[in-house]
């Protein structure tokens, strides 16, 4: 089957071909946002690798992501071959069991499974690692499970570079990291190290090639979900977190309240559509799961029912199920086996087991069934995992049933590795889950409940939102979505600039307040002075003297022994006007020109720089709000953290200062000259802007 690629994908594939042939390169980073065809490109690459007779493995950090990758590649290529595996299963040996017989603390699980890094040389020419944004390099020593060094990325790189003794010239396995840098980074990290060229080079000395997919592929070009996701991704790239909206709402992107969200989950389940609710915390996931079960069965506290959806919460080797897998209950034993386990140093712990048959459907439609023993302790728990005390109780329970086995005996390790109770499938209900748990999966319908801490104006919130909404393929339902612009919190009707500046006390701490003879009457000019001083300092220009003349500020400047005298004028309301050189004074022409150019840039004069994009966008919104009105914008002046805009109609003129912070968010609007100075223009502008948002 021929895979059709767009121009961008084809160019990336050619770059990867060159990388495969270049022995000087170790790793390749393929970045791409949602909908840009990363998986299609991987499928095309597997055909190229077979053509080049190069062996490879398709890997992912979770079992669900690995299964989705393998099945998608098979479907795209139209073959029956192709399988995704977890990174862990490929590079780590079977576990060693470490038992702490002296454990007494409630925080000590008493047992650890340690998975050593394999020492066998990798035979593949290439590891393709999908969902690489989830591959972390922060040490995460587990209380119960420990993989290698605890740093997955380091272990992966180490394993790929292993060479057999005495074979120093062997070709090492190359790495191809594929992922979306806008998604949530690994837990506990601020960025995704596997998608950072600088990190891989600095930390591991790898030589890197890269490519990026930016164009949404033809099949997804009309997707409203991807359009919203792209807006969030662009904000992350620009590091601007002052605007967020999921509007307009339509058939593909819908806003509902929590009650309707619960109804939609139940309706989707009965229609046999894949659906999930993505929430911020495990506690909220528990609330959602209980509410859904109340609607399904009439009582949230009923035991597991036939038809319930369960979320696997820990990898299970005996049942070949992975953390994050969703399974459907086909049959379940009515009786729960409850065991009260006596514990050393703490109160007895209850363990609850139940026999069941579960099933899940692969992407290719195959139904896979598993008979298993479930551990129910997490079903009503708001915690992410079972507690260390419960984990130790599993060990104590095993020891009670096999008193003849001691931890140092080979038979102990053999039996505990296959014991049904010790390895009982740990599950939660699977109607809702956290965003980290959902990462790497996708559903026909995704319900995203926003309950993020803070005001949402930060990169963490934007990454969470991006990752959450891109779990939905066809339909996105949102609850309590943020909706703000850079001027949403702008306050009107606050004191004018003159009053505000007169009342500021911190100007006296400025070294130029006394040196250059400023006074309370001239406090309104201190802000202008600070801006000029900063601009001139960048040019190496220093201020020797300042004369406060009538409606004129005259500066004597020097740089490298050369001097100039420049000045600007202001009116009775301290509004800055024209500028120029002082008449009759000696000037170095170059110094004078550069000093005045800096002033003009600050004041929005003829040589002014273009305003920053967020200011341009604000001015465009302002103009749009006044379309059809008698008021028009007649000019603007860019100042530090302030945009002064002049307005006029047939009989009135006035100015408004729009104030912003360093995060490019508009915080206030002030009527220049004090209340009433614009003869009602200020209030009319406020009303027009409010109507435009309605």
Secondary structure, DSSP 8 states (H G I E B T S, - for coil): ------HHHHHHHHHHHHHHH-TT--EEEEEE-TTS-HHHHHHHHHHHHHHTT--EEEEESSHHHHHHHHHHHHHHHT-S---EEEHHHHHB---EEEE-TT--STT--SEEEEE-B--S----SEEEEESGGG---S----SSEEETTS-HHHHHHHHHT---TT-TTS---EEEEEE-TTS--STT-SS-GGG-HHHHHHHH---EEEEEE-S--GGGTT-HHHHHHHHHHHHHHHT--S-B---S--SSEEEE-HHHHHHHHHHHHHTT--EEEEES-HHHHHHHHHHHHHHHHS-TTS---TT-EEEE-S-BTTTTB-TT-EEEEEEE-SS-EEEEE--SSS--EEEEEEEEEEEEE-TTS-EEEEEEEEE-TTTT--SSS--HHHHHHHHHHHHHH-TT--TTSHHHHHHHHH-TTTT-EEEEESSEEEHHHHTT--EEEEEEE---STTS-SHHHHHHHHHHHTTEEEEEEEES---B-TTTT-B-S---HHHHHHH--GGGGSHHHHHTT--GGGGGGHHHHHHHHHHHHHTT-EEEEEEEETTEEEEEEEETTEEEEEEEEE-TT--EEEEEE-TT----HHHHHHHHHHHHHHHT-TT-----HHHHHHHHHHHHHTTTSS-EEEEEEEETTEEEEEEE-SS-EEEEEEEE-TTS-EEEEEETTSTTTTTTHHHHHHHHHHHHH-
